[in-house]
Amino acid sequence: MKTIFVMGANPAWQKTLVFSALKTGEVNRAVSMEVYPAGKGVNVCRAAACFGTAEARLFQFAGGATGQRLCAALDELGIRHETVETRHETRTCVTCLDCAEGSMTELIEPSGAVSETEAEKFLQILKAHICEASVFVISGSLPDGTDPLLYRRVAEIAVAAGVPVIADAVKGIEAVLELPGRIILKVNREEFFKITGCSEIKSAHRTAAERWKNVSFAVTNGPDAATFSGGGRLFRYAIPRLEHVISPLGAGDTATAVFASCLLDGMAEAEAFCVALSAASANCLSARAGEFDPVEQRKILENLRCSDTGSLSVI
């Protein structure tokens, strides 16, 4: 089985509370709760396991009692990980789901900066194992205050080894997009507009393609139309509406995992993103981030429509 290496530098201990109705300024009592290891990198690994065609190995920083609890939970779940212990406590995230409004509120603790010594150890571990990877995923933000050049340094290791890179991050990611090799940026529409400085999706894809010529761009947009550009062409995806959404948490991470898995199966990028979007939707029917029912994913895929809108050079 081919292996996806996942840089999930900023994991979290996740607590999801479900409320029949959530009111600010009042006492709110949850009707149910989910507690589990998370963070974008962890979610990617869990989703890859759900899809089942590739193995995922997590590379992360973790510290303190929370970090120990997270690593123990990963071991129980069978998620392989290379963990650099940090002096800072791993963060906790609390997600509040309001059933009445169908809304989600996230409360995220701050995370401590990775030291240069910790970063160097991370790089050495990655360098020692990169030959085992079939694709390398950069997933999510770095811990607060960490030098953003760490993104480029890890990506350089993958590129030098001939390993494709999928980047699902925003701050500091431009330095990765400037590297040679096969690189795909997978972000949501708001993030894509921030990176490109555009406010219209086709213009954003055109601007990105002109600036980073060897990069493909996969852009999610929640339940609305997603887009993908690569090889000078733009694709749009109409996503079927879901009934009884439980939680959208982890949908983007699920898309990343399945996208990577499909690419390793030899699927074309535009087609792989279509499958990835169906898995992201299926994740919304689960209470846990990065989990989905493959049966539901295949049902959604049957009703998901991809359109080749033509050349990006045509206005």
VOGU-3710 file (C-alpha; in Angstrom, 3 decimals, decimal comma):
1> mktifvmgan> 0,000/0,000/0,000  1,330/3,438/-0,929  2,008/5,912/1,863  0,844/9,485/2,384  3,143/11,509/4,617  1,175/14,172/6,488  2,732/17,174/8,189  0,197/18,030/10,884  2,369/20,392/12,869  -0,398/21,729/15,112
11> pawqktlvfs> -2,533/18,846/16,466  -5,279/19,306/19,030  -7,278/17,397/21,577  -10,791/17,813/20,217  -13,965/18,136/22,285  -17,209/18,528/20,335  -20,302/19,552/22,312  -23,764/19,278/20,776  -26,517/21,642/21,972  -30,206/21,608/21,135
21> alktgevnra> -29,839/25,405/21,049  -26,831/27,573/21,922  -27,401/30,992/23,495  -24,596/33,440/24,249  -24,536/34,952/27,733  -26,475/32,015/29,202  -25,761/28,611/30,741  -25,729/26,022/27,959  -25,913/22,299/28,691  -24,745/19,925/25,986
31> vsmevypagk> -26,917/16,988/24,975  -23,954/14,920/23,737  -20,170/15,057/23,462  -17,355/13,598/21,328  -13,737/13,604/22,547  -10,861/12,463/20,333  -7,449/13,389/18,844  -7,688/15,909/16,004  -6,083/18,847/14,274  -5,972/18,969/10,491
41> gvnvcraaac> -3,141/16,471/10,084  -4,762/13,912/12,371  -8,058/14,365/10,519  -6,317/13,712/7,185  -4,877/10,448/8,509  -8,250/9,330/9,869  -9,978/10,102/6,572  -7,318/8,250/4,584  -7,977/5,204/6,749  -11,715/5,504/6,041
51> fgtaearlfq> -11,072/5,593/2,288  -8,722/2,671/2,659  -6,530/2,759/-0,453  -3,386/4,327/1,061  -1,674/4,372/4,420  -1,103/7,730/6,120  1,763/8,542/8,477  1,602/11,650/10,628  4,545/13,950/11,373  3,730/16,289/14,250
61> faggatgqrl> 4,806/18,276/17,301  3,172/17,458/20,636  3,867/18,347/24,242  2,716/18,110/27,838  0,004/15,909/29,294  -2,379/16,743/26,466  0,236/15,745/23,904  0,797/12,434/25,689  -2,934/11,755/25,742  -3,191/12,597/22,045
71> caaldelgir> -0,311/10,284/21,089  -1,766/7,448/23,186  -5,106/7,876/21,396  -3,380/7,828/17,997  -1,685/4,554/18,965  -5,056/3,081/19,940  -6,513/4,125/16,600  -3,592/2,623/14,702  -2,490/5,963/13,221  1,266/5,818/12,691
81> hetvetrhet> 3,045/8,958/13,797  6,481/10,488/14,138  6,203/12,936/17,029  8,695/15,573/18,118  8,109/16,407/21,760  7,845/20,139/22,426  8,163/22,175/25,592  4,690/23,648/25,051  1,416/21,920/25,920  -0,606/20,655/22,958
91> rtcvtcldca> -3,713/22,781/22,476  -7,329/21,787/23,087  -10,149/22,738/20,715  -13,802/22,918/21,723  -16,426/22,861/18,977  -20,015/23,794/19,799  -22,719/22,527/17,429  -26,079/24,299/17,576  -28,762/21,914/16,296  -31,437/24,611/16,187
101> egsmteliep> -29,422/26,963/13,977  -27,318/24,323/12,219  -24,244/26,380/13,114  -20,773/25,589/14,422  -18,681/27,650/16,850  -15,042/26,794/17,542  -13,015/27,763/20,624  -9,306/27,152/19,989  -6,546/27,434/22,565  -3,295/29,152/21,575
111> sgavseteae> -0,299/26,961/20,780  3,348/27,590/21,649  6,048/28,276/19,067  8,256/25,436/17,863  11,901/26,096/18,769  14,700/25,882/16,212  16,010/22,749/17,948  12,574/21,106/17,729  12,217/22,152/14,090  15,625/20,704/13,208
121> kflqilkahi> 14,723/17,409/14,829  11,490/17,342/12,815  13,403/17,987/9,580  15,914/15,251/10,316  13,177/12,701/10,986  11,377/13,654/7,776  14,588/13,504/5,751  15,353/10,036/7,119  11,949/8,658/6,053  10,945/10,657/2,947
131> ceasvfvisg> 12,021/7,847/0,606  9,071/5,848/1,982  6,503/8,474/0,939  4,413/8,468/-2,253  2,954/11,933/-1,625  3,612/14,599/1,008  0,766/16,643/2,522  1,239/19,906/4,406  -1,896/20,207/6,492  -2,961/23,239/8,482
141> slpdgtdpll> -1,282/26,031/10,370  1,997/25,986/12,241  1,925/26,481/16,024  1,610/30,167/16,923  4,867/32,069/16,545  6,683/29,346/14,589  8,921/30,492/11,727  6,769/30,078/8,561  9,889/29,106/6,596  9,454/25,657/8,147
151> yrrvaeiava> 6,862/24,991/5,423  9,409/25,598/2,687  12,104/23,594/4,443  9,924/20,488/4,705  8,645/20,908/1,135  12,213/21,152/-0,149  12,927/17,729/1,361  9,933/16,241/-0,471  10,710/17,960/-3,781  14,351/16,890/-3,652
161> agvpviadav> 13,168/13,288/-3,218  10,767/13,588/-6,178  7,687/13,336/-3,943  4,586/15,351/-4,986  3,370/17,950/-2,477  -0,226/18,811/-1,589  -0,377/22,010/0,479  -3,460/22,763/2,573  -2,285/25,898/4,356  -2,280/29,662/3,857
171> kgieavlelp> 0,124/31,704/5,962  3,627/31,411/4,530  2,652/28,865/1,884  3,701/31,060/-1,078  7,325/30,025/-0,520  6,296/26,402/-1,131  4,462/27,250/-4,348  7,666/28,724/-5,781  9,480/25,373/-5,602  9,927/23,101/-8,643
181> griilkvnre> 8,254/19,706/-8,782  4,629/18,621/-8,680  2,714/20,835/-6,239  -1,018/21,189/-5,601  -2,543/23,901/-3,422  -5,820/22,805/-1,791  -7,584/25,593/0,122  -11,076/27,045/0,510  -12,339/29,942/-1,589  -11,825/32,616/1,074
191> effkitgcse> -8,229/31,472/1,558  -7,649/31,373/-2,208  -8,855/34,953/-2,569  -6,500/35,975/0,250  -3,510/34,305/-1,432  -4,234/35,690/-4,906  -5,589/39,105/-3,921  -8,646/38,521/-6,154  -12,361/38,602/-5,409  -13,690/36,589/-8,382
201> iksahrtaae> -12,944/32,902/-8,722  -11,884/32,661/-12,385  -9,643/35,702/-12,001  -8,144/34,112/-8,906  -7,369/30,886/-10,762  -5,912/32,810/-13,702  -3,755/34,964/-11,416  -2,517/31,926/-9,507  -1,742/29,979/-12,700  0,259/32,894/-14,122
211> rwknvsfavt> 2,236/33,371/-10,922  2,895/29,715/-10,044  3,066/27,941/-13,384  3,807/24,409/-12,154  1,071/24,382/-9,472  -2,498/23,065/-9,662  -5,219/24,652/-7,533  -8,087/22,800/-5,807  -10,530/25,212/-4,175  -13,402/24,142/-1,937
221> ngpdaatfsg> -16,393/26,337/-1,157  -18,416/24,593/1,544  -21,667/23,249/0,082  -21,374/25,560/-2,937  -19,542/25,054/-6,227  -15,889/24,072/-5,926  -13,263/24,728/-8,602  -10,037/23,205/-9,831  -7,422/24,500/-12,263  -4,462/22,720/-13,770
231> ggrlfryaip> -2,834/22,513/-17,167  -4,448/25,801/-18,150  -8,043/24,581/-17,711  -10,719/25,369/-15,143  -13,229/22,852/-13,755  -16,340/23,512/-11,677  -18,079/21,032/-9,380  -21,763/21,148/-8,438  -22,164/19,469/-5,056  -25,532/17,894/-4,136
241> rlehvisplg> -27,283/19,351/-1,100  -27,263/17,256/2,043  -30,070/16,668/4,474  -29,447/16,336/8,214  -25,876/17,642/8,316  -24,300/16,658/11,631  -20,979/18,523/11,550  -18,857/20,101/8,788  -15,748/19,871/11,000  -12,955/18,122/9,118
251> agdtatavfa> -14,602/18,206/5,694  -11,650/19,996/4,102  -9,200/17,568/5,696  -11,235/14,649/4,387  -11,049/16,144/0,900  -7,265/16,412/1,209  -6,900/12,777/2,297  -9,089/11,345/-0,437  -7,584/13,640/-3,076  -4,114/12,317/-2,198
261> sclldgmaea> -5,353/8,723/-2,135  -6,962/9,005/-5,567  -3,839/10,569/-7,072  -1,848/7,599/-5,796  -4,357/5,333/-7,546  -3,352/7,040/-10,818  -6,466/9,188/-11,176  -6,262/12,505/-13,033  -6,203/15,536/-10,729  -9,587/16,958/-11,776
271> eafcvalsaa> -11,268/13,577/-11,344  -9,511/12,924/-8,032  -10,817/16,240/-6,694  -14,345/15,198/-7,631  -14,059/12,056/-5,501  -12,464/14,115/-2,727  -15,428/16,496/-2,655  -17,870/13,608/-2,310  -15,928/12,338/0,711  -15,889/15,832/2,225
281> sanclsarag> -19,678/15,935/1,970  -19,963/12,470/3,524  -17,814/13,694/6,428  -20,549/16,225/7,223  -22,839/13,302/8,065  -20,467/12,143/10,826  -19,979/13,474/14,348  -16,194/13,090/14,113  -13,853/15,086/11,913  -12,185/12,973/9,246
291> efdpveqrki> -14,674/10,105/9,432  -17,209/9,144/6,790  -19,235/6,216/5,538  -17,840/5,001/2,180  -21,350/3,959/1,137  -22,626/7,521/1,651  -19,559/8,874/-0,152  -20,298/6,785/-3,237  -23,963/7,855/-3,231  -22,940/11,515/-3,147
301> lenlrcsdtg> -20,387/10,968/-5,904  -23,120/9,637/-8,212  -24,866/13,021/-8,004  -21,805/15,273/-8,055  -21,252/17,013/-11,381  -17,932/18,164/-12,813  -17,803/20,588/-15,754  -14,761/21,544/-17,819  -15,372/25,276/-18,292  -12,524/25,680/-20,758
311> slsvi> -9,202/27,457/-20,938  -8,172/29,888/-18,209  -6,774/32,174/-20,892  -10,264/32,816/-22,286  -11,976/35,735/-20,547
//
